[in-house]
């Protein structure tokens, strides 16, 4: 122990030691806790702790941390004893770090100390509550630990004293810790989803690496704590049998000042961090309001079945064109706070019940937010650092929007189609938005009155670039699943899936943002543009992983070029660059809608199914903006005499921190959404398959609320095992770039095939199944005149029997030739399958008439679930090779415009039990029987009898029908 530093040897000093011993003791005991458990566990229960849900030794040969410390006695007890001992040095370490970094008037050291304490408590939570004890709380506490590790790690680096070695070690160890999370997640996916033998062992090595790096990061404090001496004094002399007076307080204060003398000015300002947080959140609000406009506009042509007139409100984005009026521009620039506050009408809209008035509130919000941001960027364009802050806030706000949509299953929690009943956080989002606006606009405009526009470059070319850029960001990057669904082509899975691999899109966007502000000269080159264009071509023309690699390339490029393009546009006339730019954006949005809605819009056939033209247009528009940037760079290179203005880049570390936080939050949400593989049919004991068909009308109910929760409840309560969803493709700007199937599949525990992707120009067909999908193929049926007819042909493993399920949406009534060709195609497709089969469909025909006799024919081999039901026009269920036992029609309430039809089948236990060759007369085959003759497991739920629940009840027949097979 170190000698006491007090001159008075009789001052009652009992014990003193250097502060670094706190760090060393924490490091030693923490490592001892984990590695003693590893050694004892490997010695006593090696084969048991390397065993996982799929494989054991020798495929898996190294145990994970959780299996080592949580599953067996005595290693679990040994670990808990040592980890309890670790808590003392751990709390002491946090306390010493606070004393070392605390300064008068600074709040950051306090915040970091609090995060350190909470982090320590959550560590105790996930180590003492193992996944075996309580899986949910173990996961919650572990995620909380990782989340609080972010401020602790970044705060320690920011507050580090002037010790170059310590700072270097902290950066390396923190980078290693967060970098290890990427392969950790990858190999966990390989184990959990793809069931790769040996993947869990590799995952375990990365998991143990996290422990080593985490403890090592805190061990670096030993290099800083050597300035401290921990002294234990007997102030009353009890240890020597006397009662001595204490050392004067002035001496202790002097020692404290001496210990703190080497504290380095941390260079971190909580006020600046709060500014960046407010800016980014306000950028998130912009994208939330803008992306909600298409959804609320789409509601009206959807229910009018054609042009409604409300589509004109998409032009509210061109409000910046009004800045061409000099007095109006002066008014907006000098009153930005009022304009930005008015933009929050787009968030307040959720309080308005009437869809029409809600649409107008959103339109007001969109016009004000586009106007406000254009004015702010233009006003701040004279100061490079301030302009870069605004641009980064706008761009990172998009990334935050994508993160929030992933966490809320592709819905934005503050959209006006959300409210408390369907998972919305509108009230919380609105309060935060008000606070963000007040912080965002607290600085006076850098240009006021009549700003002077910067010369150089073409405002027209900038407008083209802005139009193409905003369309690309909105249509492809406002949801992480959009481009994944572009490359999806069915089972077996040969590419990315939305709930597992979506972080790759976020990572590519993050890399793009970083490149945009750190390497603008590299981004604004024709080479970079060529790489981005190549990525767009690969995405458009390919599927599976190769197509997704193109998507990631394009995502990185779009985010990277955003920073210089928007910065350049801000320095020119905002009426042209943003007013005209948003007008061009609107035309490309309409173009991208026309390619699929060609049957309902004027001039639609001219651009039918030309997504490639849309992508080409987008890249050419961006190319015009890049040409303007390169031209400006070439001109400025010849003006050597003009001094170059340096940009203060101090804000970039806060923006990098925001990017890091958003990525970690996304990974936490991804962890919570990770598939459980808990897919159980409702009545397996009776070998029952309950199938349903439902046209969900793009997941907007009659009152313009997102309807996923209500759909989920009805499907669950009706005990549907396999359901076909039609009008389910929402991955377009007008539908909010959403995917209802993600929420339904994960919440109900079902496999999902999204069907033909958004680049296949259909209104969508999807399949959800409690049974494994062995194989699926997507079909686009003949449609020479009208809308494309999508179909899914999937083979399911139903209680060990392969059963084919077809999900199909035929063309509209106005195109009889299309529907005839489609009926012939589908009849042959169904007839080609020798397996038991079910058709879940939208046929647009009367029972027993016309094309019905093609679908139900010797060619298809299919039977109608109930030929006596003459009240149908669109939804039909057909089958073959199965024992049909029941059929029901359940009213939709206000969820959609179409009922949910369901049928129950008993799956043959063997081929010899199949009824595919049954030739009994139709009268006998379709004979109905009383419900009391049907076993309990084959009955439909009684809760929908009579008035039912929430507006759902059996109708047409007023009860289910049951059959004798």
Steps between C-alpha positions, in 0.01 A plus 500: 500500500616853432636707789264762639549839339390697806776676689332428832576135573253506787209604279334162556572350156413130522542403136587666173551368149519626143176545308624267227445206733125554468534441126728199538278334761192555284677351199639201687178401678283553190723279285520249784119481518460413132804280450459302820148413381640407158767273648269330750219464248728352236644257753166380639237548231686556176264316263193649667610862481607475134163345410248739342152462354631359170844346552740365758856370515696466269312746271499751785808491722525831686231623745328837487519741792136449594531120499816521709378731774130425514413137447688275742612460860763566632639728227196726521550545875874561462432766239237673713729514803782667309271732304353615832851577624560692175217740580702676773798598282256571217304765691828638635634525143193698389533728801871568447439572133241760595739663749771503235286663229258720696527873442289785633210577268543183292215250477662237277708337777184458708313349206784257431518405868126428502531290186788312664289422807200390293727293278640326808152425632381361166815286484399348831151452357591296193768299680279406797181456295607250237310413183402175671345691792308762299587536135319834448654681797843357420473645148359834618778551753770394256371743237485773765861419591611539137299821460657657811841383382472754218498815717748345743748415226466820299488707818819345638679574174368857493593562865840330490778698668806603301638148479570403140559133581169466688305677227655276233416182692144616564439571131643163394306305761173686439537450125571133556198463729246655265666349194465155653123544516478466120651148464330405826157572351597337169602167653201502733279530190692216338427286806144607583347543155715299261597233759860481382702244694790662687366855462414519868858417596629790290228718652622394845853619423370844407279501811802429722694766308236754603561408865877540461469834319236636737703430813823613332341835411437568869849373588649796311392722789809369683706732280298797625438405862870511591431865577277389788588371844220331690542576871314342790530714812389440855366846577439421870803282563288199588746267329772621745284531806478879475263759371707727280360800326466476129727650241379848412259512209735738319763226480255257346385761249861568410557130437189482285616797295840337463340178375290689248782723380576288194144482375495586134236729356272241353408685180143372531206733547166358606331805349648420159400136534145611582501725194593208276240273662230764443611555140497129418161451664361794305639338185320181604178700536545640147527151352213374714269773370616470139466120488154515657361717221486221242315267738224745591462609136483135387203436729270706276559347153503164678143545622386690192651228276645770277626858490340684794639852461677489835813387316567870435627531856825331405591838353525647850868404490570780248434770764869613483417645157331783691843612616540657156284784636756722673275641780364153573852355508606772743198424719570125509873531555457738792216296655629147462384388846137573414526315169660194657241496778221519241654198326408292805140509375607182322547335840197657668288352219460171688256677734261564210250217449362605161733371222445801277597756764788278610629503142486881486688525831773277360507708182553813709777326694676389180486846343634665816777245561625521141482880513666521843790269416566672168509840675722372781752342266507810283540729801786293646680445168738791564665311789642162388499335844144604576382390157667161536329453837160563342564274205623216719196539725274467195682194370546324836134575571417267211714229655321554832167467320609167354611379842166599656306331222695178551429508874128553425478233228522749208251750646628834623375546859416870446315467168141633488375147418629389841347548844519329838272213390739385227835568664549870428711729719350816355471698823856428609628572152316832486636622834856411397443669164395827666809495721718418200359791298562744783860380525546479122394863449660656806782657298433811297507460119841567351327680214196714560286743309615456140774236494763521233515189285837342440617504142629202310342183371162444344187516716313305231747210506490504880120475485529194277744346746277575800195352325676174415674479836186544710313247291781246549522562873123481544418208271793273590642600840203618707450137604771239545289221351418664165809396306508162678153430360618609156740206497273249680395203286357240735605184681744347565656824621792600277532868588448749781186509713356815652506424871850348500712684243348849497789640702723462194295776337544721807874426502529595132307822565730578794811446289350726234434785745854474635649505151280794404642737761849357542589436134283733287767521230484121458121489500457778240680321219375323189662182629284504813197582287582204278523270801162625624346450156641148484341426836165629371525276192590193705208562736257546211607196299595237760363311799629333815831605653654634180209737449527609864869580462394747233241638742763556769728674251217728391400570863853608590526719190165674549582589859853611409400726212222652713742711702673685212185518284281656769784729613547627148126547444475701823734765363283575198149631456283285732195563282676320217712239673236387751177631346570361154693211654196380693282548191733268307491259795117502481504412130736207558277385789203500261713321241584230753128463587390497136713192420273286720175705494499519120149353479348785702684815387519701178796406285576203723560244220788711369711431813353163595747288699797729429672511837827498306400831342425641844841394631671640190316831541603522865868443422498745207351770723764434765760505223391853408565608858839326499588676174426834667720408799792390283469815287514717812806314625676547168433875504609546860823311430607778262445775758814453707492859622175461688564376855318177588271517799565234761208317650481443873454123521460476877134404455589188303587296807150557632350396168718190500376433851140536377571252221651258749205527737251445218688192380509349848130577552427329170697193606309495830170513311629229268584284800150544640349417160720199442285204381413254776426204270197427718255407226219281638169426326188543710367142493791273420343215697221477237731560200287803416605771258285815514550707186379852432491760226477874566532808282653745747465821295859612558469494882297820527161468667185696421606781733856532362676323787765237448321168552772244584399457864134443418591255223729315738223463757247355256746255342607380844149468641374316193796261546617525139811290426553605139374828357534663162508881501416701190558869423793467738791668319554829684861563397438817308505868593121530478459215749773610739759234407348261753477123537207370703617141467800559727285592799242229438759226449707587805209565733300194393802267473469427127727455202447760229541522126456862393425391144604691186704800614423871454703507178261241346221758453212322676275599788639211697434144615650359819489172691521448877532147633538323834657217301851510348513623141713247315495675165322790336496652155346828385296539185377796297202374305414613144369857503521648150268791581427549869687481830746220568364199686741367764506141626699302754545125470634371830559151634448465875608228741165433673539233769757326282288516183590730210201724424493758221341839564422747222433867577362691204346838407347516153459808283218748531149464359560741210744261326320170424769371265765543766289308748436218251871457426578513869244232583653266243853564625408440863292191423799339328731606785271342763446192285876449472524427873437139611498611865204598717432865415311811609422812298453825695385746239327808362334377179249773392233262378158369597479147645439225238532752214764597245862473614387324818468183291864532396624532855275216618559244226664175405805698387559650844360206696369750756168499688308800633496517878123561482334500154168599658634836616365723223572830675866520390657715232864537588633275780504122446662202672559187290667172600594148404651200680384618845208423729296819514311530829384861534451838332421843644471863393590762761404865459779752470365767736672824384842344435469468124240465223505119485411223741734232629406158362633189673482126450611206711670195354629175649832403345534134401740307723638311197468480124263207533274718714484774237161583354648636176347209306171495690215470252195524724204688352499878554178480698662265749833678496340839580251377759501724807480366853402654836774659711449254785616221269836676455780452754608803702830548317319526163258771606527872436516725808163571661595860582393617154144371529215747529630855521856372535781725627623843381271482197622156390235230474401208282281633221331394175423163664499653852705198609780277376420207273629149569527209257528125510817527288 
